[in-house]
Amino acid sequence: MSAMRRHTALVAEDEDVLREELQAHLRDLWPDLNIEASAGNGLEALLALDRHVPDVVFLDIEMPGLNGIDIARQIQGRSHVVFVTAYDAYAVAAFEQGAVDYVLKPYDLPRLSQTIRRVKERLGSAPPSLDMLLRELAAARPVRDHLRWINASQGQDVRIITVDEICYFRAESKYTLVITADGESLIRRSLKELLEQLDPSQFWLVHRSTIVNANAIAGVSRDFRGHVHLKLKQRSETLAVSEAHEHLFRSM
């Protein structure tokens, strides 16, 4: 007789101490749960989701780069979600939906035990749609200013480029290239820093070296090997999409 399959989980929390604490509590309260991966930011969480496709994700709402709401949009239908938050307004909204549960920071063990019991009851059914919940959570989040322009070097000049002008960013050695419709400029800022400052609904990481402005995309194609490439509205080159990020374009 084969052994019963253990359920799997991903823990995404940007504070190291709290992430380790949550994992320790889960091991004590749910010993049969296999925590396959943990993540300290939105990008790591997204990559881990694609790699492991866990049964349940314990997902911090506020993380650098892609936040928990952005990640939850990508989870749709693949994993059950438990939101981890320090904000009661978020937690109440999530709980009232009835489809997902939440854990408040600092962690309360009786509340976490109750959450685990509810999650176990739901694991036998397909993960629910999160569309309505995510809209409410996004509306409840504090307004955060995103990067609106960049000062970039173009030859001997410094050019001020608004983010709407940018087609994509590409990592280049110690610099990052800012590509617009009419040229290229250099900045001393990493893609990681940019992801934390740009609006994630507009700028998407599509490759470890490329962030694209979603508004600059003209179309999506696949080569003979099935690899995804992006066509741009105002540039002749195409952008390669890594396998880890192809899910962004499955509906296109």
C-alpha positions in Angstrom: 0.0 0.0 0.0 1.5 3.3 -1.0 2.0 6.1 1.6 -0.4 9.0 1.7 0.9 12.0 -0.2 2.0 14.8 2.1 0.5 18.2 1.3 3.1 20.9 0.3 3.5 24.6 1.2 5.4 27.7 0.3 6.0 30.4 2.9 6.5 33.9 1.5 7.5 36.5 4.1 10.1 39.3 3.7 11.2 39.5 7.4 13.6 36.7 8.0 12.8 36.2 11.7 9.1 36.1 11.1 9.5 33.8 8.2 11.5 31.3 10.3 9.1 31.7 13.2 6.1 30.9 10.9 7.8 27.8 9.5 8.6 26.6 13.0 5.0 27.0 14.1 3.7 25.2 11.0 6.1 22.3 11.6 4.8 22.0 15.2 1.1 22.4 14.4 1.0 20.6 11.0 3.8 18.0 11.1 2.5 16.3 8.0 3.0 19.4 5.9 6.0 19.5 3.7 7.3 23.1 3.4 9.0 22.8 0.0 10.3 26.4 -0.3 10.4 29.8 1.4 10.7 33.3 -0.2 11.8 36.7 1.1 10.4 38.8 -1.7 7.8 38.7 -4.4 10.1 37.6 -7.2 11.4 34.7 -5.2 7.9 33.7 -4.3 6.8 33.8 -8.0 9.8 31.6 -9.1 9.1 29.1 -6.2 5.4 28.9 -7.2 6.3 27.9 -10.7 8.9 25.5 -9.6 6.9 23.7 -6.9 3.2 24.5 -7.4 2.4 23.9 -3.7 -1.0 23.0 -2.3 -1.0 26.0 0.0 0.8 29.3 0.1 1.3 31.4 3.2 1.6 34.8 1.6 2.7 38.0 3.2 0.7 40.9 1.7 3.5 43.5 2.0 6.7 42.4 0.3 9.3 44.2 -1.7 9.0 44.0 -5.5 5.9 42.2 -6.3 3.6 42.3 -3.3 1.3 39.5 -2.0 -1.6 40.7 -4.0 0.4 40.6 -7.2 1.6 37.1 -6.4 -1.9 36.0 -5.5 -3.1 37.0 -9.0 -0.6 34.6 -10.4 -1.6 31.8 -8.0 -5.2 31.8 -9.3 -6.5 28.2 -9.4 -3.1 26.6 -8.7 -2.8 26.8 -4.9 -4.9 27.6 -1.8 -3.9 30.9 -0.2 -3.4 32.0 3.4 -2.6 35.7 3.7 -0.1 36.8 6.3 -0.6 40.4 7.4 -0.1 42.9 10.2 -3.1 44.9 9.0 -6.5 44.1 10.4 -8.3 45.9 7.6 -6.7 43.4 5.1 -7.4 40.4 7.4 -11.1 41.2 7.9 -11.6 41.6 4.1 -9.9 38.3 3.4 -11.8 36.5 6.1 -15.2 37.8 5.1 -14.8 36.2 1.7 -14.8 32.8 3.3 -12.6 31.3 0.5 -9.2 32.1 2.1 -7.9 32.5 5.6 -5.4 34.8 7.2 -2.8 34.9 9.9 -2.1 38.1 11.8 1.4 39.2 12.8 2.6 38.7 15.5 1.5 35.1 15.3 -1.2 33.8 17.6 -0.9 30.0 17.9 -4.6 29.3 18.6 -5.5 31.5 15.6 -2.9 29.7 13.4 -4.3 26.3 14.5 -7.8 27.4 13.5 -6.4 28.5 10.1 -4.6 25.2 9.6 -7.9 23.3 10.3 -9.8 25.4 7.8 -7.1 25.0 5.1 -7.1 21.2 5.6 -10.9 21.2 5.0 -10.4 23.0 1.7 -7.5 21.0 0.3 -9.9 18.4 -1.1 -11.4 20.9 -3.4 -10.1 23.2 -6.1 -8.6 26.6 -5.1 -11.3 29.2 -5.3 -11.3 32.3 -7.6 -9.6 35.2 -5.8 -10.8 38.0 -8.2 -13.2 39.7 -6.0 -11.0 39.4 -2.9 -8.0 40.8 -4.6 -9.9 43.8 -5.8 -11.0 44.5 -2.3 -7.5 44.0 -0.9 -6.0 46.2 -3.5 -8.5 49.0 -2.6 -7.7 48.6 1.1 -3.9 48.8 0.7 -2.3 52.2 1.7 -1.6 54.2 -1.4 2.1 53.9 -2.4 3.9 56.2 -4.7 5.7 54.4 -7.6 8.7 55.6 -9.6 7.5 58.3 -12.1 10.8 59.3 -13.8 14.4 58.4 -14.1 17.6 60.5 -14.5 19.7 58.6 -17.1 23.0 59.2 -18.7 23.0 59.6 -22.5 26.5 60.4 -23.7 27.7 63.5 -21.8 24.1 64.5 -21.0 21.7 63.6 -18.3 18.2 62.8 -19.6 15.0 62.9 -17.6 12.8 60.0 -18.8 9.3 59.4 -17.6 8.4 55.8 -16.9 5.7 55.9 -19.6 8.3 56.5 -22.2 10.3 53.4 -21.3 9.9 50.3 -23.4 12.0 48.0 -21.2 15.0 47.8 -18.9 17.9 45.5 -19.6 20.7 44.6 -17.1 24.1 45.2 -18.7 27.2 44.4 -16.6 27.3 47.0 -13.8 24.7 49.2 -15.4 21.1 49.0 -16.5 20.0 50.1 -20.0 16.8 52.1 -20.2 15.3 51.5 -23.6 12.9 54.0 -25.1 11.4 54.3 -28.6 14.2 56.6 -29.7 17.3 55.3 -28.0 19.2 53.9 -25.0 20.4 55.4 -21.8 22.4 54.1 -18.8 21.5 54.2 -15.1 23.4 52.8 -12.1 20.4 51.0 -10.6 19.9 47.3 -10.4 16.8 45.5 -11.7 16.0 44.5 -8.2 15.9 48.1 -7.0 13.8 49.0 -10.0 11.3 46.3 -9.3 10.8 47.6 -5.8 10.1 51.1 -7.1 8.1 50.6 -10.3 4.4 49.9 -10.5 4.1 46.1 -10.7 0.9 46.3 -12.7 2.8 48.1 -15.5 6.4 46.8 -15.3 6.9 43.0 -15.4 10.1 41.0 -15.0 10.1 38.7 -18.0 13.7 37.5 -17.8 16.4 37.7 -15.1 17.9 40.6 -17.2 14.8 42.2 -18.5 11.8 44.3 -17.2 9.3 45.2 -19.8 6.6 48.0 -19.8 3.4 46.0 -20.3 2.0 49.0 -22.3 4.9 48.7 -24.8 4.0 45.1 -25.8 2.5 44.7 -29.2 2.1 41.0 -29.3 3.4 37.6 -28.2 4.9 34.8 -30.3 6.5 31.4 -29.9 9.5 30.1 -31.7 9.9 26.5 -33.1 11.0 25.3 -29.6 8.0 26.8 -27.9 9.9 29.7 -26.3 7.9 32.9 -25.8 9.1 36.2 -27.3 7.5 39.7 -27.0 7.0 42.0 -29.9 7.2 45.7 -29.1 5.1 48.6 -30.4 7.9 51.1 -31.0 11.0 48.9 -31.2 12.0 46.3 -33.9 13.8 43.9 -31.6 11.9 41.1 -29.7 12.4 40.2 -26.0 12.9 36.7 -24.8 10.7 35.5 -21.9 12.2 33.0 -19.6 10.3 29.8 -18.8 9.7 31.0 -15.2 7.8 34.0 -16.5 5.8 32.5 -19.4 2.7 32.2 -17.2 2.3 36.0 -17.5 1.3 35.5 -21.2 -0.7 32.3 -21.1 -3.9 34.1 -21.8 -2.4 36.1 -24.7 
